[in-house]
């Protein structure tokens, strides 16, 4: 517990959280009865810390956000959970906010902007566009 408390997790840090995942596999044994086997493996979840709640108390949690396949994924981890095997701090960042919830909207705006750029002009239209277009000249009416 002292090791986890001394990590000093803050909003804006990039972390890799190693979590223990327990898989149960139920299969038929030699005597045709169900046999459950447990397999424990480690899985990493790497992302940006959005919020740390309750400091270093017993019920303290931190929220980590990552983007996987273009979709934002957030997970809330208890700091002292036995299912959290290890927390690695990859990068420290100095932020001016305690909670970085605005990053959710910021990321979605950037994704929408990128989609607009790709969908704005079809490929066929880009290839057919001529060079610079000159403005038509005004003809002066003859005065009689």
TAFENDA-V77837 format. One record per pair of residues at least 6 apart in sequence whose C-alpha atoms are under 7 Angstrom apart, sorted by the first residue. I is the first residue (numbers start at 1). J is the second residue. Records with the same first field share a line. If there is no record, write none. Layout:
I->J + J
This chain:
1->80
4->79 + 80
5->56
10->52
11->49 + 50 + 51 + 52 + 98 + 99 + 100
12->48 + 49 + 50 + 93 + 94 + 95
13->48 + 49 + 91 + 92 + 93
14->47 + 48 + 49 + 89 + 90 + 91 + 92
15->46 + 47 + 48 + 87 + 88 + 89 + 90
16->44 + 45 + 46 + 47 + 87 + 88 + 89 + 90
17->44 + 45 + 46 + 86 + 87 + 88
18->42 + 43 + 44 + 45 + 84 + 85 + 86 + 87
19->42 + 43 + 44 + 83 + 84 + 85
20->40 + 41 + 42 + 43 + 83 + 84 + 85
21->40 + 41 + 42 + 43
22->38 + 39 + 40 + 41
23->38 + 39 + 40
24->36 + 37 + 38 + 39
25->36 + 37 + 38
26->34 + 35 + 36 + 37
27->34 + 35 + 36
28->34 + 35
29->35
46->66
47->64 + 65 + 66
48->64 + 65 + 66
49->62 + 63 + 64 + 65
50->63 + 64 + 65 + 99 + 100 + 101
51->62 + 63 + 98 + 99 + 100
52->61 + 62 + 63
53->60 + 61 + 62
54->60 + 61
59->78
60->78 + 79
61->76 + 77 + 78 + 79
62->76 + 77 + 78 + 79
63->74 + 75 + 76 + 77
64->74 + 75 + 76
65->72 + 73 + 74 + 75
66->72 + 73 + 74
67->73
